[in-house]
Amino acid sequence: DVQLQASGGGLVQPGGSLTLACVASGFAFDDYTIGWFRQAPGKEREGVSYITLSTGSTGYEDSAKGRFTISSDNARNTVYLQMDNLKPEDTAVYYCAADRSSWVVAALTQFEYWGQGTLVTVSS
C-alpha cells in the first residue's frame, strides 16, 4: 500500500523555524514528485513546494519563496521541508503528496497519493 507520513509540526514563535518530514513507502520513490501542501482554517488547500525526485528539480509557490527549502534523502524515501522565518499566516495543516508527473505538471493537477497532515502553529 502507498503510504505518506508527514511529521515535524508543532508550535513555533513568529520568526522561528521548523523542519517537516514526509516518509514514503509502497511505490518507486525515485519515479515520483513529492509536493507539500497546506490548508489553513477556513481556507482552501494550497500548494507550497515540490520536488521531482529523479532530477532534484524543485518548485516553490510565492508564499514559500525565500523562506522554505525542500530537499530529499532518496535513500531514506524521505522529503523534507525546512521552514524559516515563519509567520502567523503559515499556520496550517501541512500535507505531503506524491504524483508520477514532473512537478511542473503535477503542480497544476491533482496529486495521486496523499498522506495525513501535520499541524504547524505559528504564534507568540
Solvent accessible surface area in square Angstrom, and as a share of the most:
residue,aa,sasa,rsa
1,D,159,0.82
2,V,46,0.27
3,Q,115,0.51
4,L,11,0.05
5,Q,102,0.45
6,A,4,0.03
7,S,52,0.34
8,G,38,0.36
9,G,29,0.28
10,G,30,0.29
11,L,134,0.67
12,V,21,0.12
13,Q,123,0.55
14,P,60,0.38
15,G,49,0.47
16,G,22,0.21
17,S,56,0.36
18,L,36,0.18
19,T,59,0.35
20,L,0,0.00
21,A,20,0.15
22,C,1,0.00
23,V,72,0.41
24,A,3,0.02
25,S,49,0.32
26,G,53,0.51
27,F,32,0.13
28,A,59,0.45
29,F,10,0.04
30,D,71,0.37
31,D,73,0.38
32,Y,17,0.06
33,T,0,0.00
34,I,0,0.00
35,G,0,0.00
36,W,0,0.00
37,F,21,0.09
38,R,17,0.06
39,Q,73,0.32
40,A,21,0.16
41,P,112,0.70
42,G,90,0.87
43,K,138,0.59
44,E,152,0.68
45,R,105,0.38
46,E,78,0.35
47,G,15,0.15
48,V,0,0.00
49,S,0,0.00
50,Y,4,0.01
51,I,8,0.04
52,T,14,0.08
53,L,9,0.04
54,S,80,0.52
55,T,102,0.59
56,G,43,0.41
57,S,51,0.33
58,T,52,0.30
59,G,4,0.04
60,Y,57,0.22
61,E,65,0.29
62,D,117,0.61
63,S,40,0.26
64,A,0,0.00
65,K,122,0.52
66,G,87,0.84
67,R,33,0.12
68,F,7,0.03
69,T,74,0.43
70,I,7,0.04
71,S,50,0.32
72,S,43,0.27
73,D,37,0.19
74,N,53,0.27
75,A,99,0.77
76,R,169,0.62
77,N,47,0.24
78,T,8,0.04
79,V,0,0.00
80,Y,69,0.26
81,L,0,0.00
82,Q,61,0.27
83,M,0,0.00
84,D,54,0.28
85,N,81,0.42
86,L,2,0.01
87,K,78,0.33
88,P,76,0.48
89,E,117,0.52
90,D,0,0.00
91,T,33,0.19
92,A,1,0.01
93,V,45,0.26
94,Y,0,0.00
95,Y,52,0.20
96,C,0,0.00
97,A,0,0.00
98,A,0,0.00
99,D,15,0.08
100,R,150,0.55
101,S,39,0.25
102,S,52,0.34
103,W,59,0.21
104,V,88,0.51
105,V,79,0.45
106,A,0,0.00
107,A,30,0.23
108,L,155,0.77
109,T,82,0.47
110,Q,119,0.53
111,F,3,0.01
112,E,94,0.42
113,Y,65,0.25
114,W,73,0.26
115,G,11,0.11
116,Q,134,0.60
117,G,29,0.28
118,T,17,0.10
119,L,104,0.52
120,V,0,0.00
121,T,41,0.24
122,V,5,0.03
123,S,53,0.34
124,S,126,0.82
